[in-house]
Amino acid sequence: MEEMDFKNMMQQSKLEIQFPDFEEQVMTQIKKKEANRRSVWKNLKMSWLFLFIGAFLGIFVTQFLTDIQLPFIGEKSKLVLLIAEIFIVLVVASQFDSLLRFTIKKRDKL
């Protein structure tokens, strides 16, 4: 008798899932988040690589331009070169700062 009561009670407590594909949806969301996280790290690595390439290219271009005299500018070629160097340094420094902050923020979220 007690066994039947227990069996009935267990059948009544059975939980029915209203959404049969709930588990699939959850797993799909987890896979998407993981793929997104990997994509962010891949793009972050590429950003660092291109930042360094751009910085070295900027240094190379400014050093190359110091050897070339620009006849149409005349004596002001040194001033133009100085302005270009300052601009390159400001752009690289601001991008380095932004990239560093983003990297730290993403690393802390893990």
Residue frames as a rotation matrix with the C-alpha (Angstrom) as fourth column:
MET 1
0.573 0.819 0.000 0.00
0.819 -0.573 0.000 0.00
0.000 0.000 -1.000 0.00
GLU 2
0.519 -0.457 -0.722 2.72
0.106 -0.804 0.585 2.40
-0.848 -0.381 -0.368 0.96
GLU 3
-0.546 -0.757 0.359 4.57
0.418 0.125 0.900 1.50
-0.726 0.641 0.249 -2.19
MET 4
-0.106 0.607 0.787 1.59
0.981 -0.065 0.182 2.46
0.161 0.792 -0.589 -4.34
ASP 5
0.831 0.398 -0.388 1.18
0.492 -0.852 0.181 5.75
-0.259 -0.341 -0.904 -2.50
PHE 6
0.084 -0.900 -0.429 4.84
0.081 -0.422 0.903 6.50
-0.993 -0.111 0.037 -2.98
LYS 7
-0.590 -0.268 0.761 4.61
0.715 0.265 0.647 5.60
-0.375 0.926 0.035 -6.67
ASN 8
0.360 0.818 0.449 1.57
0.912 -0.410 0.016 7.86
0.197 0.404 -0.893 -7.16
MET 9
0.761 -0.123 -0.637 3.24
0.252 -0.849 0.464 10.67
-0.598 -0.513 -0.616 -5.30
MET 10
-0.313 -0.949 -0.034 6.36
0.226 -0.109 0.968 10.38
-0.923 0.295 0.249 -7.45
GLN 11
-0.413 0.229 0.882 4.30
0.911 0.125 0.394 10.38
-0.020 0.965 -0.260 -10.65
GLN 12
0.687 0.727 0.025 2.46
0.725 -0.687 0.053 13.52
0.056 -0.018 -0.998 -9.55
SER 13
0.577 -0.537 -0.615 5.68
0.063 -0.721 0.690 15.31
-0.814 -0.437 -0.383 -8.76
LYS 14
-0.094 -0.591 0.801 7.02
0.895 0.302 0.328 14.61
-0.436 0.748 0.500 -12.21
LEU 15
0.015 -0.014 -1.000 8.01
-0.089 -0.996 0.013 17.87
-0.996 0.089 -0.016 -13.87
GLU 16
0.414 0.152 0.897 7.13
0.847 0.297 -0.442 18.41
-0.334 0.943 -0.006 -17.48
ILE 17
-0.608 -0.669 -0.429 9.28
0.375 -0.717 0.587 20.72
-0.700 0.196 0.687 -19.50
GLN 18
0.425 0.847 -0.319 7.14
0.140 -0.410 -0.901 23.20
-0.894 0.338 -0.293 -21.36
PHE 19
0.596 -0.330 -0.732 9.80
-0.786 -0.424 -0.450 23.84
-0.162 0.844 -0.512 -23.96
PRO 20
0.926 -0.191 0.326 11.17
0.180 0.982 0.061 20.57
-0.331 0.002 0.944 -25.33
ASP 21
0.498 -0.785 0.368 14.15
0.637 0.044 -0.769 22.26
0.588 0.617 0.523 -27.04
PHE 22
0.976 -0.082 0.201 15.15
-0.193 -0.754 0.628 24.26
0.100 -0.652 -0.752 -23.95
GLU 23
0.543 -0.818 0.188 18.39
0.233 0.362 0.902 22.32
-0.806 -0.446 0.388 -23.46
GLU 24
0.151 -0.463 0.874 19.36
0.986 0.130 -0.102 22.80
-0.066 0.877 0.476 -27.09
GLN 25
0.716 0.178 0.675 18.72
0.315 -0.945 -0.085 26.53
0.623 0.274 -0.733 -26.85
VAL 26
0.914 -0.399 0.078 20.86
-0.239 -0.374 0.896 26.85
-0.328 -0.838 -0.437 -23.73
MET 27
0.282 -0.849 0.448 23.71
0.551 0.525 0.648 24.86
-0.785 0.064 0.616 -25.27
THR 28
0.319 -0.110 0.941 23.51
0.895 -0.292 -0.338 26.94
0.312 0.950 0.005 -28.46
GLN 29
0.913 0.037 0.407 23.76
-0.067 -0.969 0.239 30.14
0.403 -0.245 -0.882 -26.41
ILE 30
0.698 -0.706 0.122 26.75
-0.057 0.115 0.992 28.78
-0.714 -0.699 0.040 -24.51
LYS 31
0.153 -0.642 0.751 28.49
0.879 0.436 0.193 27.82
-0.451 0.631 0.631 -27.76
LYS 32
0.560 0.110 0.821 27.81
0.603 -0.734 -0.313 31.28
0.568 0.670 -0.478 -29.23
LYS 33
0.964 -0.211 0.162 29.24
-0.265 -0.717 0.645 32.99
-0.020 -0.665 -0.747 -26.16
GLU 34
0.437 -0.844 0.310 32.35
0.264 0.450 0.853 30.82
-0.860 -0.291 0.420 -26.27
ALA 35
0.168 -0.337 0.926 32.82
0.986 0.070 -0.153 31.50
-0.014 0.939 0.344 -29.99
ASN 36
0.802 0.182 0.569 32.37
0.240 -0.970 -0.028 35.22
0.547 0.159 -0.822 -29.34
ARG 37
0.851 -0.525 0.029 34.94
-0.200 -0.271 0.942 35.15
-0.487 -0.807 -0.335 -26.52
ARG 38
0.165 -0.813 0.559 37.46
0.673 0.507 0.539 33.40
-0.721 0.287 0.631 -28.76
SER 39
0.364 0.044 0.930 36.77
0.860 -0.400 -0.318 35.87
0.358 0.916 -0.184 -31.54
VAL 40
0.981 -0.001 0.193 37.37
-0.075 -0.925 0.373 38.82
0.178 -0.381 -0.907 -29.21
TRP 41
0.548 -0.830 0.105 40.73
-0.031 0.106 0.994 37.42
-0.836 -0.548 0.033 -28.08
LYS 42
0.093 -0.491 0.866 41.75
0.922 0.370 0.110 36.69
-0.375 0.789 0.487 -31.67
ASN 43
0.589 0.198 0.784 40.86
0.580 -0.778 -0.240 40.23
0.563 0.596 -0.573 -32.73
LEU 44
0.965 -0.264 -0.003 42.65
-0.170 -0.629 0.758 41.63
-0.202 -0.731 -0.652 -29.68
LYS 45
0.251 -0.910 0.328 45.84
0.443 0.410 0.797 39.79
-0.861 -0.055 0.506 -30.62
MET 46
0.101 -0.152 0.983 45.57
0.988 -0.102 -0.117 41.10
0.118 0.983 0.140 -34.18
SER 47
0.899 0.276 0.339 45.04
0.241 -0.960 0.143 44.63
0.365 -0.047 -0.930 -32.85
TRP 48
0.695 -0.712 -0.098 48.24
-0.080 -0.212 0.974 44.44
-0.715 -0.669 -0.204 -30.81
LEU 49
0.011 -0.702 0.712 50.13
0.789 0.443 0.425 43.10
-0.614 0.558 0.559 -33.81
PHE 50
0.253 0.146 0.957 48.93
0.866 -0.476 -0.156 45.88
0.432 0.867 -0.246 -36.10
LEU 51
0.998 0.021 -0.066 49.58
0.053 -0.851 0.522 48.51
-0.045 -0.524 -0.850 -33.43
PHE 52
0.338 -0.941 0.001 53.23
0.118 0.043 0.992 47.48
-0.934 -0.335 0.126 -33.28
ILE 53
-0.099 -0.327 0.940 53.48
0.962 0.211 0.174 47.23
-0.256 0.921 0.293 -37.06
GLY 54
0.665 0.441 0.602 51.98
0.598 -0.798 -0.075 50.72
0.448 0.410 -0.795 -37.37
ALA 55
0.894 -0.381 -0.237 54.33
-0.056 -0.618 0.784 52.13
-0.445 -0.688 -0.574 -34.73
PHE 56
-0.014 -0.955 0.295 57.41
0.404 0.265 0.876 50.69
-0.915 0.131 0.382 -36.42
LEU 57
0.035 0.102 0.994 56.15
0.996 -0.083 -0.027 51.82
0.080 0.991 -0.105 -39.81
GLY 58
0.932 0.331 0.148 55.63
0.308 -0.938 0.158 55.34
0.191 -0.102 -0.976 -38.42
ILE 59
0.548 -0.812 -0.200 59.16
-0.045 -0.268 0.962 55.38
-0.835 -0.519 -0.183 -37.03
PHE 60
-0.182 -0.621 0.762 60.54
0.757 0.406 0.511 54.11
-0.627 0.670 0.396 -40.34
VAL 61
0.390 0.414 0.822 58.64
0.873 -0.450 -0.188 56.71
0.292 0.791 -0.537 -42.38
THR 62
0.995 -0.025 -0.098 59.73
0.014 -0.925 0.379 59.61
-0.100 -0.378 -0.920 -40.19
GLN 63
0.233 -0.972 0.042 63.34
0.073 0.061 0.995 58.45
-0.970 -0.229 0.085 -40.30
PHE 64
-0.135 -0.213 0.968 63.10
0.935 0.297 0.195 58.06
-0.329 0.931 0.159 -44.06
LEU 65
0.693 0.503 0.517 61.63
0.656 -0.737 -0.162 61.54
0.300 0.451 -0.841 -44.46
THR 66
0.742 -0.475 -0.473 64.47
0.057 -0.659 0.750 63.15
-0.668 -0.584 -0.462 -42.50
ASP 67
-0.267 -0.897 0.353 66.85
0.462 0.202 0.864 62.14
-0.846 0.394 0.360 -45.27
ILE 68
-0.223 0.269 0.937 64.68
0.962 -0.094 0.256 63.60
0.157 0.959 -0.238 -48.01
GLN 69
-0.773 -0.009 -0.634 64.52
0.161 -0.970 -0.183 67.35
-0.614 -0.244 0.751 -48.54
LEU 70
0.112 0.888 0.446 61.18
0.910 0.088 -0.404 68.56
-0.398 0.452 -0.798 -49.78
PRO 71
-0.779 -0.582 0.235 62.01
0.626 -0.692 0.361 71.34
-0.047 0.428 0.903 -52.29
PHE 72
-0.257 0.737 0.625 58.48
0.407 -0.504 0.762 72.70
0.877 0.450 -0.170 -52.59
ILE 73
0.765 0.469 -0.442 58.31
0.586 -0.220 0.780 73.36
0.269 -0.855 -0.443 -48.84
GLY 74
0.328 -0.737 0.591 61.82
-0.133 -0.655 -0.743 74.71
0.935 0.165 -0.313 -48.56
GLU 75
-0.648 -0.683 0.338 63.14
-0.355 -0.123 -0.927 75.59
0.674 -0.720 -0.163 -45.12
LYS 76
-0.111 0.699 0.706 59.90
-0.994 -0.084 -0.074 74.61
0.007 -0.710 0.704 -43.45
SER 77
0.174 0.166 -0.971 60.40
-0.411 0.908 0.082 70.92
0.895 0.385 0.226 -44.23
LYS 78
-0.803 -0.493 -0.335 61.84
0.118 0.419 -0.900 70.35
0.584 -0.763 -0.278 -40.72
LEU 79
-0.732 0.601 0.322 58.71
-0.633 -0.426 -0.646 71.91
-0.251 -0.677 0.692 -39.20
VAL 80
0.208 0.813 -0.543 56.41
-0.916 0.357 0.184 69.74
0.344 0.459 0.819 -41.32
LEU 81
-0.167 -0.371 -0.914 58.41
-0.069 0.929 -0.364 66.67
0.984 0.002 -0.181 -40.32
LEU 82
-0.976 -0.190 0.102 58.19
-0.096 -0.043 -0.994 67.63
0.194 -0.981 0.023 -36.65
ILE 83
-0.310 0.940 0.146 54.42
-0.928 -0.265 -0.260 68.07
-0.206 -0.216 0.954 -36.90
ALA 84
0.284 0.376 -0.882 54.11
-0.638 0.761 0.119 64.68
0.715 0.529 0.456 -38.62
GLU 85
-0.576 -0.574 -0.582 56.21
0.080 0.669 -0.739 63.04
0.814 -0.472 -0.340 -35.90
ILE 86
-0.888 0.303 0.345 54.10
-0.436 -0.317 -0.843 64.60
-0.146 -0.899 0.413 -33.15
PHE 87
0.055 0.962 -0.268 50.93
-0.996 0.073 0.055 63.45
0.073 0.264 0.962 -34.90
ILE 88
0.079 -0.094 -0.992 52.23
-0.305 0.946 -0.114 59.88
0.949 0.311 0.046 -35.26
VAL 89
-0.870 -0.450 -0.200 53.30
0.065 0.299 -0.952 59.77
0.489 -0.841 -0.231 -31.61
LEU 90
-0.639 0.694 0.331 49.89
-0.724 -0.398 -0.564 61.06
-0.260 -0.600 0.757 -30.43
VAL 91
0.263 0.760 -0.594 47.97
-0.881 0.440 0.172 58.56
0.392 0.479 0.786 -32.56
VAL 92
-0.143 -0.387 -0.911 50.10
-0.039 0.922 -0.385 55.61
0.989 -0.020 -0.147 -31.48
ALA 93
-0.964 -0.244 0.104 49.98
-0.096 -0.045 -0.994 56.65
0.247 -0.969 0.020 -27.81
SER 94
-0.345 0.909 0.236 46.20
-0.915 -0.269 -0.300 57.07
-0.209 -0.320 0.924 -27.81
GLN 95
0.374 0.467 -0.801 45.68
-0.675 0.730 0.111 53.75
0.636 0.499 0.588 -29.57
PHE 96
-0.513 -0.629 -0.584 48.08
0.030 0.667 -0.745 52.03
0.858 -0.399 -0.323 -27.19
ASP 97
-0.890 0.217 0.401 46.19
-0.450 -0.285 -0.846 53.44
-0.069 -0.934 0.351 -24.21
SER 98
0.062 0.991 -0.121 42.81
-0.998 0.058 -0.033 52.36
-0.026 0.123 0.992 -25.60
LEU 99
0.260 -0.027 -0.965 44.04
-0.412 0.901 -0.136 48.90
0.873 0.433 0.223 -26.48
LEU 100
-0.780 -0.595 -0.194 45.69
-0.038 0.353 -0.935 48.44
0.625 -0.722 -0.298 -23.10
ARG 101
-0.646 0.614 0.454 42.51
-0.719 -0.288 -0.633 49.45
-0.258 -0.735 0.627 -21.25
PHE 102
0.334 0.809 -0.484 40.37
-0.914 0.403 0.043 47.14
0.231 0.428 0.874 -23.40
THR 103
-0.100 -0.464 -0.880 42.76
-0.198 0.876 -0.439 44.23
0.975 0.130 -0.180 -22.87
ILE 104
-0.953 -0.266 0.147 42.76
-0.174 0.079 -0.982 44.70
0.250 -0.961 -0.122 -19.10
LYS 105
-0.305 0.924 0.232 38.96
-0.916 -0.218 -0.338 44.99
-0.261 -0.316 0.912 -19.04
LYS 106
0.430 0.465 -0.774 38.52
-0.719 0.695 0.018 41.78
0.546 0.548 0.633 -21.05
ARG 107
-0.433 -0.665 -0.609 41.10
-0.081 0.701 -0.708 39.91
0.898 -0.258 -0.358 -18.98
ASP 108
-0.895 0.104 0.434 39.34
-0.446 -0.163 -0.880 40.88
-0.021 -0.981 0.192 -15.75
LYS 109
0.063 0.995 -0.080 36.03
-0.998 0.064 0.008 39.55
0.013 0.080 0.997 -17.05
LEU 110
0.032 -0.103 -0.994 37.45
-0.276 0.955 -0.108 36.07
0.961 0.277 0.002 -17.28
